Amino acid sequence: MSSGPVRYVRYLLFAALGMGILFFVSRSAIPMPDTATLSKLNPSNYKGKGSLTVTGGSASPSQDGAALPYPSKAPGSESVSVRPESRVNATFVTLARNSDIWDLARSIRQVEDRFNRNYHYDWVFLNDKEFDDDFKKVTTSLVSGTTHYGIIPKEHWSYPDWIDQEKAKKARQEMGQKKIIYGDSESYRHMCRYESGFFFRHPLMMNYEYYWRVEPSIELFCDIAYDPFRFMKENNKKYSFTLSLYEYYETIPTLWDSVKKFMGNHPEHIASGNSMDFLSDDGGKTYNKCHFWSNFEIGSLNWLRSKEYIDYFESLDRDGGFFYERWGDAPVHSIAAGILLSKPEIHFWNEIAYYHVPFTHCPTSEKMRLDLRCHCNPENNFDWKGYSCTSRYFHVNNLQKPEGYEDQQ
């Protein structure tokens, strides 16, 4: 009778001994990072101009000379957070409708998974109508920072007094008949005007110094291994982009005439060392239609709120092209950056791989794509295609194109 319990106790002792040996062997076989190594992967240790201390990292010189380090394993892949006091005073901003919720949810997850889960920046949502409870509930659950919801003032989403609405209606009808993209859309015109001259003056946006614009259905293909907001601030960048291309001329036939009138009336606002050569092939006589694609942009709100930019916007707004034609916020922002800023104040984000239908920016460098865990197909990279203006940007700024760009033309 007593041999049964004894045998059972013996089995338990052998089992415990075996598990102990197995743990010792497996613990010895798997390299465990020490505390010092883990602390170096924390993006809160970001220091200095464009520097990030990471063991095994490699520095990537940016196109304009500012240091843009990216580690061999991006800190975005670790579940770590920066201290609130180390963040820049910045926010994401999205102009959206309630019906955009699921396309926007995808965008938010892209931004959070690739970057913001470590930084917890705020997110401002703006709409010309009240956001419903479902929109607020879903977006609040997805954003790691604080969410804010604002209604666009009616005076910023309507016709100013000087616009002939019958003339504007006729213009929409004519452009619709010509099958010009968004040519017959009234709401699209209000959106372009709002993005051009008002979003940065919304009461919620007045709390911040920098913004990152995010639209529904975008994709980020790579880990973002440092804080772009901090890079902008510490390197005195005012405007930045990932994609550039030519605008549809039919939407902006008189835009450059309005720009030239502004430049003639305000020569004091035109920056020395500007990017006129990016915008014009003949020293400013005509516009070559190159612009930065503004559905992605990171910029300085203080610059947009400056007298130089406000004078520029109000001059264009008075000419009526937002309604009589179909001026987009992309060429409006791009021309402003091109003439009101010096070249070093504009930045191209090679490391931020981005998609908005139908164009993709995917880093040309294979090493960068591997280091940042990118999942974009380099064959889809738009940078060096004929309809892209990125080659012109590199030429105007005397930048060296990355190795292998010829294969992506």
C-alpha positions in Angstrom: 0.0 0.0 0.0 2.8 2.4 0.9 4.9 1.8 -2.2 2.3 3.7 -4.4 2.7 7.1 -2.8 6.5 6.7 -2.6 6.7 5.9 -6.3 4.5 9.0 -7.1 6.7 11.3 -5.0 9.8 9.9 -6.8 8.2 10.6 -10.2 7.5 14.2 -9.2 11.1 14.7 -8.1 12.5 13.4 -11.4 10.0 15.6 -13.4 11.1 18.7 -11.4 14.8 17.9 -11.9 14.2 17.4 -15.7 12.4 20.7 -16.1 15.2 22.5 -14.2 17.8 21.0 -16.6 15.7 22.0 -19.6 15.3 25.6 -18.4 19.1 25.9 -17.8 19.9 24.6 -21.3 17.4 26.8 -23.0 18.3 29.9 -21.0 21.9 29.4 -22.0 21.1 28.9 -25.7 18.9 32.0 -26.2 20.8 35.3 -26.0 19.0 37.5 -23.6 19.5 41.3 -24.0 20.8 43.1 -21.0 19.1 46.1 -19.5 21.6 48.5 -21.1 20.8 47.2 -24.6 17.1 47.4 -24.1 17.4 51.0 -22.9 19.2 52.0 -26.1 16.2 50.8 -28.1 13.9 53.2 -26.3 13.1 56.1 -28.6 12.9 58.3 -25.5 16.7 58.3 -25.7 16.6 60.3 -28.9 19.2 63.1 -28.5 20.6 65.9 -30.4 20.0 66.9 -34.0 18.7 63.9 -35.8 20.5 61.5 -33.6 19.2 58.3 -32.0 21.4 56.1 -29.9 20.9 52.4 -30.9 23.4 49.6 -30.7 24.3 48.4 -34.1 22.7 51.4 -35.8 23.8 53.1 -39.0 23.5 56.8 -39.8 21.6 57.7 -42.9 22.6 61.2 -44.2 19.5 63.0 -45.4 19.3 64.6 -48.8 19.9 68.1 -47.4 22.7 67.2 -45.0 20.8 66.9 -41.8 21.5 63.7 -39.9 18.8 61.1 -40.3 19.8 58.0 -38.4 17.9 54.8 -38.7 18.9 51.8 -36.6 19.4 48.3 -38.0 16.3 47.3 -36.0 13.9 50.1 -35.8 12.7 51.1 -32.3 9.2 51.2 -33.7 9.3 47.4 -33.5 9.7 47.5 -29.7 6.8 48.3 -27.4 8.3 51.3 -25.7 7.2 54.9 -25.1 8.8 58.3 -24.9 8.4 60.5 -21.9 5.6 63.2 -22.5 8.1 66.0 -21.8 10.4 64.8 -24.6 7.7 65.2 -27.3 7.4 68.1 -29.6 4.3 70.2 -29.4 2.7 68.6 -32.4 -0.4 66.7 -33.6 -1.8 64.6 -36.4 -4.7 66.2 -38.2 -7.4 64.7 -40.4 -10.2 66.3 -42.2 -12.9 63.6 -42.5 -16.6 62.8 -42.7 -18.4 60.3 -40.5 -18.7 57.9 -43.4 -14.9 57.8 -43.7 -14.5 55.9 -40.4 -13.4 52.5 -41.7 -11.0 53.8 -44.3 -9.7 56.2 -41.7 -9.4 53.4 -39.1 -7.0 51.6 -41.5 -4.9 54.8 -41.8 -4.8 55.3 -38.0 -3.6 51.7 -37.4 -0.8 52.3 -40.0 0.4 55.4 -38.2 0.1 53.9 -34.8 1.7 50.6 -35.6 4.6 52.1 -37.5 5.2 55.2 -35.3 2.8 56.7 -32.8 2.4 53.8 -30.4 5.8 54.8 -29.1 5.1 58.6 -29.0 1.4 59.0 -28.3 1.0 62.3 -30.2 -2.5 63.8 -30.2 -4.8 63.6 -33.1 -7.2 66.4 -34.2 -10.2 65.4 -36.4 -12.1 68.2 -38.2 -15.5 68.0 -40.0 -18.0 70.5 -41.4 -20.6 68.5 -39.5 -20.7 67.1 -36.0 -18.8 63.8 -35.6 -21.1 61.0 -34.5 -20.6 58.7 -31.5 -19.4 55.8 -33.6 -16.7 57.9 -35.2 -15.5 59.2 -31.8 -15.6 55.8 -30.2 -13.6 54.0 -32.9 -11.0 56.7 -33.4 -10.5 57.1 -29.7 -9.9 53.4 -29.3 -7.2 53.4 -32.0 -5.2 56.5 -31.2 -2.7 56.2 -28.5 -2.6 59.9 -27.8 -5.5 62.2 -27.0 -8.2 62.7 -29.6 -9.9 66.0 -30.3 -13.0 66.6 -32.5 -13.7 70.0 -34.0 -16.4 71.5 -36.2 -15.3 73.7 -39.1 -16.8 77.2 -38.8 -19.4 77.9 -41.4 -17.5 81.0 -42.7 -14.6 78.7 -43.5 -16.7 76.2 -45.5 -18.9 78.5 -47.6 -18.6 81.2 -50.3 -17.0 84.4 -49.4 -18.9 87.6 -50.3 -16.9 88.4 -53.4 -17.6 85.1 -55.2 -20.2 85.1 -57.9 -21.9 81.8 -57.2 -23.6 81.6 -60.6 -20.3 81.9 -62.2 -18.9 79.3 -59.9 -21.7 76.9 -60.7 -21.2 77.4 -64.4 -17.5 76.6 -64.0 -18.3 73.4 -62.2 -20.7 72.3 -64.9 -18.2 73.0 -67.7 -15.4 71.1 -65.9 -17.8 68.2 -65.2 -18.6 68.0 -68.9 -14.8 67.9 -69.7 -14.5 65.0 -67.2 -11.9 66.9 -65.1 -11.3 65.1 -61.9 -13.5 66.6 -59.1 -14.3 69.3 -61.7 -18.0 69.3 -60.9 -17.7 68.9 -57.1 -18.7 71.9 -54.9 -17.6 70.2 -51.6 -14.1 69.4 -53.0 -13.6 73.1 -53.7 -14.6 74.0 -50.1 -12.2 71.4 -48.9 -9.3 72.7 -51.0 -9.9 76.2 -49.8 -10.1 75.1 -46.2 -6.9 73.1 -46.3 -5.2 76.0 -48.1 -6.1 78.8 -45.7 -8.0 77.8 -42.6 -7.3 74.4 -41.0 -4.2 75.7 -39.2 -6.3 78.5 -37.6 -8.9 76.2 -36.1 -9.1 76.8 -32.3 -8.0 73.2 -31.7 -4.9 73.6 -34.0 -3.9 76.8 -32.3 -2.6 74.6 -29.4 0.2 73.1 -31.5 3.4 74.1 -33.4 3.7 71.2 -35.9 1.2 69.1 -37.8 1.2 65.8 -39.7 -1.7 65.4 -42.2 -3.2 62.0 -42.5 -6.0 61.0 -44.9 -8.2 57.9 -45.1 -6.9 54.8 -46.9 -3.2 55.6 -46.8 -0.5 53.1 -46.0 2.9 53.4 -44.3 5.2 50.7 -45.4 8.2 51.1 -43.1 8.9 51.6 -39.4 9.6 55.2 -38.6 12.7 54.9 -36.5 12.9 58.5 -35.1 10.5 61.4 -34.4 9.8 63.4 -37.6 8.4 66.2 -35.5 11.6 66.6 -33.5 13.6 66.4 -36.7 11.6 69.3 -38.2 12.0 71.4 -35.1 15.7 70.8 -34.5 16.6 71.3 -38.1 14.4 74.3 -38.7 12.3 72.6 -41.4 9.0 74.3 -42.2 7.5 72.0 -44.9 8.1 68.4 -45.9 6.8 65.8 -48.3 7.1 62.2 -49.7 5.7 62.5 -53.2 5.7 65.1 -55.8 4.1 65.3 -59.3 2.7 67.5 -61.9 -0.7 69.2 -61.4 -3.5 68.9 -63.9 -3.3 72.2 -65.8 -7.0 72.3 -66.5 -7.6 72.8 -62.8 -5.3 75.8 -62.4 -5.1 77.8 -65.6 -4.8 81.2 -63.9 -3.1 80.2 -60.6 0.3 81.3 -61.6 -1.0 84.7 -62.8 -2.3 85.2 -59.3 1.0 84.1 -57.8 2.9 86.6 -59.9 0.5 89.3 -58.9 1.2 88.4 -55.2 4.9 88.4 -55.7 4.8 91.8 -57.4 2.7 93.3 -54.5 4.8 91.6 -51.8 8.5 91.4 -52.8 9.4 91.6 -49.1 7.8 88.1 -48.6 9.9 86.3 -51.2 12.6 84.3 -49.6 16.2 84.5 -50.8 17.6 81.1 -51.9 14.1 79.9 -52.6 12.9 77.0 -54.8 11.7 78.9 -57.8 13.6 76.6 -60.1 11.5 73.7 -58.8 8.3 75.5 -59.8 9.4 77.2 -63.0 11.6 76.4 -66.0 12.0 80.0 -67.0 12.8 82.0 -63.9 9.2 82.5 -62.8 7.5 83.5 -66.1 5.4 80.3 -66.2 4.6 77.5 -63.8 5.8 74.0 -64.7 3.0 72.5 -62.6 5.4 70.7 -60.1 4.0 70.4 -56.6 4.3 68.4 -53.4 1.4 66.0 -52.9 -0.2 67.4 -49.8 -2.3 64.4 -48.7 0.9 63.7 -46.8 2.7 66.7 -45.3 4.5 67.5 -42.1 4.9 71.2 -41.5 5.2 74.1 -39.2 1.9 75.7 -38.1 3.7 78.8 -37.1 4.8 79.2 -40.7 1.3 78.8 -42.0 0.1 81.3 -39.5 2.8 83.8 -40.5 2.0 87.1 -42.2 3.9 85.9 -45.3 1.6 82.9 -45.8 -1.6 84.7 -44.7 -0.9 87.5 -47.2 -0.3 84.9 -49.9 -3.4 82.9 -49.2 -5.7 86.0 -49.0 -4.3 87.4 -52.2 -5.1 84.1 -54.0 -8.4 83.7 -52.3 -9.5 87.2 -53.5 -8.9 86.1 -57.1 -11.6 83.4 -56.8 -9.7 80.5 -58.4 -10.8 78.0 -55.7 -14.3 78.3 -57.1 -14.0 79.6 -60.6 -11.4 77.0 -61.4 -10.5 74.1 -59.1 -7.3 75.2 -57.4 -6.0 72.4 -55.1 -4.4 72.9 -51.8 -1.4 70.9 -53.0 -0.1 73.4 -55.6 -1.2 76.3 -53.3 1.0 74.9 -50.4 3.8 73.9 -52.7 4.1 77.3 -54.4 4.0 79.0 -51.0 6.8 76.7 -49.8 8.7 77.3 -53.0 8.7 81.1 -52.9 8.3 81.9 -49.2 10.9 79.4 -47.8 14.5 78.9 -48.4 15.6 75.5 -49.9 16.9 74.1 -46.6 13.6 74.7 -44.9 11.9 72.1 -47.2 12.5 68.4 -46.6 12.0 65.2 -48.5 11.2 62.1 -46.3 13.0 59.3 -48.1 12.6 57.0 -45.0 8.8 57.4 -44.7 7.4 54.9 -47.3 3.9 56.0 -48.2 1.0 55.1 -50.4 -2.1 57.1 -51.4 -3.9 55.9 -54.4 -2.5 55.7 -57.0 1.1 56.6 -56.1 3.8 55.0 -53.9 7.0 56.2 -52.3 9.2 53.3 -51.5 12.9 53.8 -50.5 15.2 52.9 -53.4 17.8 51.5 -51.0 17.4 47.8 -50.2 19.4 48.2 -47.0 17.0 50.9 -45.8 14.0 48.8 -46.6 15.4 45.9 -44.7 16.5 47.9 -41.7 13.1 49.6 -41.4 11.1 46.4 -42.0 9.4 47.8 -45.1 6.9 45.8 -47.0 6.6 48.0 -50.1 7.5 46.7 -53.6 10.4 48.9 -54.9 9.1 48.4 -58.4 6.1 50.6 -57.5 8.3 53.5 -56.3 7.0 56.6 -58.1 10.0 58.9 -57.3 11.9 58.4 -60.5 9.1 58.0 -63.0 8.5 60.5 -65.7 5.4 62.1 -64.1 7.2 62.6 -60.8 8.9 65.9 -59.8 11.2 64.3 -57.3 14.1 64.2 -59.8 13.7 67.9 -60.3 13.7 68.4 -56.6 17.0 66.5 -56.3 18.5 68.5 -59.2 17.4 71.9 -57.9 18.9 71.1 -54.5 22.1 69.5 -55.9 21.3 66.2 -54.2 22.7 62.8 -55.3 20.1 60.3 -56.3 20.3 56.9 -54.5 22.0 54.0 -56.1 19.7 52.0 -58.2 17.3 54.7 -59.1 17.8 54.0 -62.8 16.1 50.6 -62.3 13.0 52.4 -61.1 12.5 54.8 -63.9 
